[in-house]
Amino acid sequence: MSQSRHVPVMLQRCLDMLAPALTEPGAVVVDCTLGLGGHSEALLTRFPEARLVALDRDKEALRLSGERLAPFGDRATLVHAVYDELPEVLDRLGIPRVQGVLFDLGVSSMQLDEADRGFAYAQDAPLDMRMDQTTGISAAEVLNTYPPGELVRILRAYGEEKQAKRIVSAVVRERGKEPFSNSARLVELIRDSLPQAAKRTGGNPAKRTFQALRIEVNGELSVLERAIPAAVKALGVGGRIAVLSYHSLEDRLVKQVFAAGAATTAPPGLPVVPERYQPRLKLLTRGAELPTEEEVAENRRAAPARLRGAQRIREDAE
């Protein structure tokens, strides 16, 4: 287990973005995507006055990061939860408002590196892809049981796969002979069903299909749709949120929530905008920030990352 796989993406930039909100004693920062604890460890180290609440749906990730964060004692509270459960978690802990929130929406390095979880298309493994292996349906079940039209929709919407119809008709034909259970067979089928030109672009041809299955299996976009507004709501005035996303669907969702918060809600034509219609958020990034070339060279998983940040500037209108 090499340390190199633990390089958290755009770490310094995330810390700098959250810093102004986390210097006060007793500030609470939430790491909504704990993973192996790289970001959490950096937050606790850089902000010695802050308290951390960290969530992950993956029990194995919680166990490993628990060992890593043990030196920080009761400054770190780790919770087994999906990040859209943030309001309930804070409620249970008796924390009305937080000063910082961080989301790193990439699949945890650990999940990509554990062969038997079936996230990676580079090695043969059972087609599972559940981030929380105690619940839900696996990628194999999705492939074997979803109607063809639904599979095409998933590949197009979540994988932005232009060849969705070809891939799905091959999947349907093959699953009729024998249900899918392992990733290698799916990778081979995708390779065989794509036209030559499509194989020459953009890395492994199975990448988009695997991404789409992962998003479907874990309900990632619907969870995110609830989680980002909930996180914004949890921020106290002056609090900051930083979100790292890795594909355009996630980034678009984050952008929409931030843009809505940073816009005035006043009816058009008012000469003076009353306080209750003023924006609740101030954007901290112009568009999305991208990783530097050095970062991508050091950690190839950083390549697709997009960082957006916002600051809470006033309470919600009642």
N, C-alpha and C positions, 0 to 999 in steps of 0.2 A: 504494500500500500504506500505509494510514493507521495511525498508532500506536494509534488508539482500539481497533482490534480486538485489540490485544495486552494489554488489561487482564486480568491473571490473576485468576480468581475467588477471593474471600475470602483474598487474599494475606496481609494483615497477621495475620489470625487463624491461618493455617497456620504462619507464621513464629513467632508467639508460642507456639503449641502445641509446636513442636519445640525452641524456644530452650533450655530447661533442659538438654537432652541434648547441645547442640552448642557449648558454650562451651569445652570442653577442647581443648587443642592436639591435632591429629591425629584429631579426631572425623571419622567418615565419614558423609555423608548421601547417600541414594540418591533421585534423582528418577526414579520408574519410568515417568513419562509426560512426557518432555522437551518434545515439541511445539516451539514456537518459542523455548523457553528462558526464558520470563518468570519462572517460579518458580525455576528454577536460578540465574538471574542474581541474583535477590533473595537466595537462600540464600547464595551466595558473597560477596555484598556485606555482608550482615548478620553473617555468621559468618566473620570473616577467618582464623580458625585452622582452619576445617573444610576437608575435601576432599570433592569431589562426584563421584559416579558417576551418570551419567544414561543412561537407556535409551529407545530409540524404535524401532519397527518400520518407520518411514517414512524412507526414505533422504533425501528432499528436506528433511524437518524436521531431520534430523541435519546436513545441509549448512548450512542457514540458521542454526541455533542454534550450530553450530560457529564461524561468523563472529562471532556475537554474544558468545560466551563466550571468544573468543580472548584478550582482555586478561587473563584469569585464568591463562593458561599451564597448567602441569601440575597445578594444583589441580582442574582439571575433566577427567574421563575420560568420553568419549561412546562409547556402544556400540550397534551395530545389533542389537537383540534385542527379542523380545516380553517383556513383564514377568513372565511365569511362568518365564522362563529365568534369573531373578535368582540362584538358587543356583549355577548353572553360571558365570555372569558373575563373581560374587564369588570363586568357586573359582579361576577363571583369573587373577584379579587378585591372588590370595593374600590376600584380606581375610576373616578368619574371622568377624568380627562387625561390625555397623554400629551407629551411635548414632541415626540418624534415617532414616525412610522417608516419602516423600510420593507419593501417587497422586492425579492429577487425571483422573478418568475421562471427562470430556467429550470429544467429538470435537475435535481440535485446530482452533482458529480457522482455521488455514491450509487445512485440508481442506474446511471449510465454505465458505471464500471462493474456493477454486480451482474455477472453474466446471467444468472438464473432469473432475473426479473423481467427479461424480454423487452427492455426499452431500446436496446442497441441493435442496429441492423448489421453491424460488422461481424457479429458472432452468433452462432446458432444457440437459441434458448427457447424455453417455453414462452408462448405468446401471452404474457400476463399483463404487464404495464400498469397494474394498480399501484398507486402510491401508498395506499393503506391496504395491506394485503388481508386485512380482517373483514373487508366489506366490499360489496359491489361486484360487477361482472368483469371478466377478463377480456383482453383483446381478442382471444380466440373465440369466445362466445359471441362477440360483436360480429366477427367475420363469418362465423358459422350460422348465425341465426337471423341477422338483420335482413329485411327485404332489400333487393337490389337497388331500388330507388333511394332508399334511406342511406345505403352505403355510398352511392354516388354523391348524394348531398353532403355527407360527412367529408369525403375526400376533397370535394370542391371547396366547401366552406372552411374547413379547418386545415387542409393541407395545401390549398390553392393549387391542386393537381389538375392540370389541363387534360390529362389522359384518363380521368376518373372512369369514364364509361368503359374503356378498353380493359382497365385493370379489374373493374367490378365484374364484367362479363366473364373474365378468366377465373376470378375467385368463385363465382357462382357455379361455373362448369366444374371446377376442381373440387369444391366442397361437396358436390353431389356424389363424387366418387369416394372421397374420404375427407372427414372434417379436418380443419387446420388445427395444429397444436404447436408447431415450432416456427421460429422466425425464418430459418434458412429457406424453407419451402416457399414462404411468402416472398422473400427477396428474389428468389429465382423466377417465380411466376411474374413478378413485376418486370424484371429484366426482359423476360421473354415476350411480354405483351406490349412493350413500348416500341414505337418506331425508332429507327436508327438515330434520326436527328435529335429526338428527345433524350436519348441516352448520353449525348455528347455534352449536355449542359448541366451545370450546377451540381457537381458531386454525385453521391450515390443516388441512383434513380429511386430507391426505396424510401429515401428520407422523408418526402412529403406524405406518403401513405402512413408511415410510422408516426409522424407528428399528429396526423389527423386522428389515428386510432387512440393515441395517448390522450388527446384532448377530450375525445368522446368518453373513453373509459373513466376518466377522472372528473368529468363534468367541469373542466377547467374554466371555460369561458363563462358559464352560468355562475360559477362560484365567484369569479372575478367581478362579474357585473354587480354582485351584491357586496363584495368585499371592499372595493375601492371607495364607493360612497360611504360605507360604514366606517372606514378608516378616517376619511375626511371629517366625518361627524364626531369621531372620538377625539380629534385634535382640539386642544385648548387654543385660545387666541395667541398668536405668536408661534404656535407649533408648526412643524414642517413634516412633509411626507416626500419620500423619494421612491420611485418605482423603476425597476429595471425590467424591461420586457424583451422578448427574443423573437417575436414575429409580429407581422403587421396587424393581425387581428387583436392581439393583446394591446399593442401600442395604441391602436385606434380607440379602443375602449377607455384606456387611461386618459388619452387626449380629450375625449368627449366629456368625461367627468370633470377634469380640471378646467376645461374651457367653460363649461356650464357654471362652475363655481366662481370663475373669474369674470363672469359677465354680469352686467346689471340686469335685474329682473323687472325694472320699471316699465310701465306701459309707455309706448313711444309718445313723444311730444310734451313730456313734463318739463317745465322750465328749470326746476330744481329737483334733483333726484333725492327723495326722502331716504333717511338712514336705512330703513328696512329693505329697500331695493338695492342697496350698494352691494358690490361684489363681496363674497365671503373669502375668496382665495386670491392670492397674488402668485402668478407663475414665476418659478425660479429658473426656468430654462427657456430659451428661445427655440421653439420646436423641440425636437428630441436631440440630446447630446449623444455622440457616438464615441466608442472607445478609440484611443490613439493607436497608431500603427505599432508602437512599442508594446502596448498591451496585447494586441492581437498576436504579435510575434511570440510573446511570453505565454499566452493562454489562448489557444485557437477557439476555445468555446466562447470567448468574448466577442468574436467577429460580428454576430448579428445583433448584439445588445443595443438597446435604446434606453436612455435614461431621461426621465421627466421628474420635475420636482415642483412643489407648490407650498405656499405658506398660508396658514389660516390668519386672516386679518380682522375678521369679526365674527360674532356669534350668528347662528341662524336666526332669521326673523321668526318670532313666535307666531 
